[in-house]
Amino acid sequence: MYSLPDNELTILFVDDEEVILKAACAILKQFSMKVLPFTSPATVLKYLNFNSLTKINCAVIDSCLPEMSGQELYRNISQKFPNLPVIFTSGFDIELSQNIQKNEKALFLLKPFRFEKLICSIEQLIKGTHAEKNS
């Protein structure tokens, strides 16, 4: 059903809701993905600052986080990882979803989402099929 690359993918997952974070980690690990889970933008930035050789294939970021928005966090992350594909999630930010549709490296998932949809979205971004659909 899913045809992700054979080599292990590393997914940066940022959500301030522990339940979502734990469930996502469990599901993504079933698909042989390494997950870097965080509940705080500051912790993400600190981790990336001290682990400069970290390889990340895709980020999944809640758009409403404490300290800063998910978009602001992504702007900070993309200084170090300029071509990092991202999936923004939110329970209510429809305007954000319309802006994201213009970005070939980004997708939007409305919460609550099915984890099958998350896996398909990661696959789309990694393989670049989202970019092809938007061009």
C-alpha positions as CSV (number, residue, x, y, z in Angstrom):
1,M,0.0,0.0,0.0
2,Y,2.8,2.5,0.9
3,S,6.0,2.6,-1.0
4,L,8.4,4.7,1.1
5,P,12.1,4.4,0.5
6,D,13.9,1.4,1.8
7,N,16.3,3.4,3.9
8,E,15.1,4.7,7.3
9,L,13.5,8.1,7.2
10,T,13.9,10.5,10.0
11,I,10.7,12.5,10.8
12,L,10.8,15.6,13.1
13,F,7.4,15.6,14.8
14,V,6.4,18.7,16.9
15,D,3.1,18.8,18.7
16,D,2.3,20.1,22.2
17,E,-0.4,17.5,22.7
18,E,1.4,14.4,24.2
19,V,-1.3,12.0,23.1
20,I,-0.9,12.9,19.4
21,L,2.9,12.8,19.7
22,K,2.9,9.4,21.3
23,A,0.4,7.9,18.9
24,A,2.2,9.4,15.9
25,C,5.6,8.0,17.1
26,A,4.1,4.5,17.5
27,I,2.6,4.5,14.0
28,L,5.6,6.0,12.3
29,K,7.9,3.5,13.9
30,Q,5.8,0.7,12.5
31,F,6.8,2.0,9.1
32,S,10.5,1.9,10.1
33,M,10.7,5.7,10.5
34,K,12.9,7.2,13.1
35,V,10.9,9.9,15.0
36,L,12.4,13.0,16.7
37,P,9.4,13.9,18.9
38,F,9.2,17.4,20.6
39,T,6.4,19.3,22.4
40,S,8.2,22.6,22.5
41,P,9.7,24.8,19.7
42,A,12.5,25.9,22.0
43,T,13.5,22.3,22.6
44,V,13.5,21.6,18.9
45,L,15.8,24.5,18.1
46,K,18.1,23.7,21.0
47,Y,18.3,20.1,19.8
48,L,19.1,21.0,16.2
49,N,21.7,23.6,17.4
50,F,23.6,20.9,19.4
51,N,23.1,18.1,16.8
52,S,24.2,19.8,13.6
53,L,24.7,16.5,11.7
54,T,21.2,15.4,12.3
55,K,19.5,14.2,9.0
56,I,15.8,15.0,8.7
57,N,13.7,13.9,5.8
58,C,10.4,15.5,6.7
59,A,8.9,17.6,9.5
60,V,5.4,17.4,10.9
61,I,4.6,20.6,12.9
62,D,1.5,21.7,14.7
63,S,0.7,25.2,13.6
64,C,-0.4,26.3,17.1
65,L,2.5,25.8,19.5
66,P,3.5,27.5,22.7
67,E,6.3,30.1,22.4
68,M,5.9,30.5,18.6
69,S,3.7,29.4,15.7
70,G,4.5,26.3,13.7
71,Q,5.3,28.5,10.7
72,E,7.8,30.5,12.7
73,L,9.4,27.4,13.9
74,Y,9.6,26.1,10.4
75,R,11.3,29.3,9.2
76,N,13.9,28.8,11.9
77,I,14.4,25.2,11.0
78,S,14.6,25.9,7.3
79,Q,17.7,28.1,7.9
80,K,19.6,24.9,8.7
81,F,17.5,22.6,6.4
82,P,16.4,24.8,3.5
83,N,14.7,22.1,1.4
84,L,13.0,20.3,4.3
85,P,9.5,19.1,3.4
86,V,6.9,19.9,6.0
87,I,3.4,18.9,7.0
88,F,1.6,21.5,9.1
89,T,-1.3,20.2,11.3
90,S,-4.1,22.2,13.0
91,G,-7.5,21.6,14.3
92,F,-8.9,24.9,13.0
93,D,-6.5,26.9,10.8
94,I,-8.2,26.7,7.4
95,E,-6.5,30.0,6.1
96,L,-3.2,28.3,6.7
97,S,-4.2,25.4,4.6
98,Q,-4.9,27.7,1.7
99,N,-1.5,29.4,1.9
100,I,0.3,26.1,2.2
101,Q,-1.3,24.8,-1.1
102,K,1.0,27.3,-2.9
103,N,4.2,25.7,-1.4
104,E,5.5,22.6,-3.2
105,K,7.4,21.5,-0.1
106,A,4.5,21.7,2.3
107,L,1.2,20.0,3.0
108,F,-1.6,20.7,5.5
109,L,-3.5,18.1,7.6
110,L,-6.6,19.1,9.5
111,K,-6.9,17.5,12.9
112,P,-8.1,15.0,13.7
113,F,-6.4,13.2,10.8
114,R,-6.1,9.5,10.0
115,F,-2.6,8.2,10.4
116,E,-2.9,6.6,6.9
117,K,-3.3,10.1,5.6
118,L,-0.1,11.2,7.5
119,I,1.9,8.3,6.0
120,C,0.5,9.1,2.5
121,S,1.4,12.8,3.0
122,I,5.0,12.0,4.0
123,E,5.3,9.7,1.0
124,Q,4.0,12.4,-1.3
125,L,6.5,15.0,0.0
126,I,9.5,12.6,0.1
127,K,8.9,11.4,-3.5
128,G,8.1,14.9,-4.7
129,T,4.7,13.9,-6.1
130,H,3.0,16.8,-4.3
131,A,5.3,19.2,-6.2
132,E,4.3,17.6,-9.5
133,K,0.6,18.0,-8.7
134,N,1.0,21.7,-7.9
135,S,3.0,22.6,-11.0
